[in-house]
Amino acid sequence: MSKVLLVHAKGGPPLGHVLSRAAAKAQVHLLALSALPPAVAGDARGLCASVVTPTDAERGDLVSLIVARAKAVGADAVLTFSEYAVVAVAEACEALGLPGAGGAAALARDKRLMRRTWRQHGLPQPEFRPVATEADLHEAATHLPFPLLLKAAWSAGSTAHQIIRSPHEVTAAWRRSRDVMAESAQLGYAELHVAEADADFVVEQIVTGTAAEWFDDPGWGDYVSVEGVVARGVFHPVCVSGRMPTVEPFTERAGITPAQLSPDAQNRVVALARDSVDALGLRDCGIHTEIKLGADGRMWLIETAARFGGAMTVPQIEEVFDLDLIGMLVDHLLGRTVRWPERALTPAQARGAAGSLVVLAADSAGEAWQDRRAWDFPTVAECVPLSRGSRLSVVAESSLADGSTVPVYDPAAGANTMAALCLLSAADPRTVLRDFETLVDALPRVLPAARPEEVAR
């Protein structure tokens, strides 16, 4: 039986979903760079032929660690679904002579390199400047039009994003972003391979997006993501996912598969995604490309990642389009024949719709809840009226335990302050969107008040 080394770290699709699909295709050996979620730890040991958690000393040279473990188990393929381990795994695959994202993986991880590459290819994106010091940021602010967005070059989940509206806000934004990156590292949400990655930033112009010219219904966010895969250097788009509007500064609240775009609009979005992926020169990996939508058909590239979309994007695609992307990628990396979609699948080909909602302590206008609440999914399931036929579930491994106090939403910390992740299945994308709007409005009303002793901690 073929053997696969799966490198686990925080982020990406739920580990339980990944393990069950990968184990159906090969013998899985798990290298856990992050602690296993308690909700799946038992299943992981049952599904995997081995589970190894390296010591701090062994993590010093991550590529060598991965290579050594792959050789020890006789791995025929090595892969990860975590943003924070993508570069290390790509370099390990190169050293082992195994298929992987390739030497260009860093271009799809470091936002500075990504944007430079796209600029060289003339692709549409916001104006930007790389920054490594506060002085760099002040200098960049003299050349770029306000408002500006400061983001960490190696971050994910909108972590350390800061909107800068005037020169007077530069110093505070710089200090807060640096602090958040340090806090994220303590939580395990940080680049695992590149030393001092938390010191690298990029600042960019905030372009004006609009959803009204792209969607027939109100309520959609002004950006989408194209999900797909690169196989032997050829990009295969799978589908397009839509979004609810972000919470300031740009924290994602919900993703919905498929996006309710017209065929022409989807074709234009996918064509730009293809250009972005081709420019980066990736070889064998999942792909997640985010694109900002503007007036008069304008689009701007936000970012491309050399891995599948996080949260529940992969399970959503499996439910809606009956495609097991995890299993298909494992098959491909093992040299088996895989039939990727000939072109991006459309809403007309979908079997209903599905979406994932990140529970944040912010209302539909992005304002913080007025009081502290405790997360309690049974209460949500019982008290929030959803559309007929809609099904709501909670992703236990990505959620706080029932009774836990919902964190105060911190705009700079982004998804680090999430309380839970919910999955909703419905008849169509419009229904998912409307049900999510209902949930967002209802949560601060139906969730029980947090216990005073918990809030005081």
Buried (B, 14 or more C-beta within 10 A) or exposed (E): EBBBBBBBBBBBBBBBBBBBBBBEBBBBBBBBBBEBBEBBBEBBEEBBBBBBEBEEEBEEEBBBBBBEBBEEBEBBBBBBBBBBBBBBBBBBBBBBEBBBBBEBBBBBBBBBBBBBBBEEEEBBBBBBBBBBEBEBBBBBBEEBEEEBBBBBBBBBBBBBBBBBEEEEBBEEBBEBBBEBBEBBBEEBBBBBBBEEBBBBBBBBBBBEBBBEEBBEEEBBBBBBBBBBBBBEEEBBBBBBBBBBBBBBBBBBBBBBBBBBBEEEBBBBBBBBBBBBBBBBBBBBBBBBBBBBBBEEEBBBBBBBBBBBBBBBBBBBBBBBBEBBBBBBBBBBBBEEEBEBBEEBBBBEEBEBBBBBBBBBBBBBEBEBBEEBBBBBBEBBBEEBEBBEEBEBEBBBBBBBEBEBBBBBBBBBBBBBBBBBBBBBBBEBBBBBBBBBBBBBEBBBEBBEEBEEEEBEE
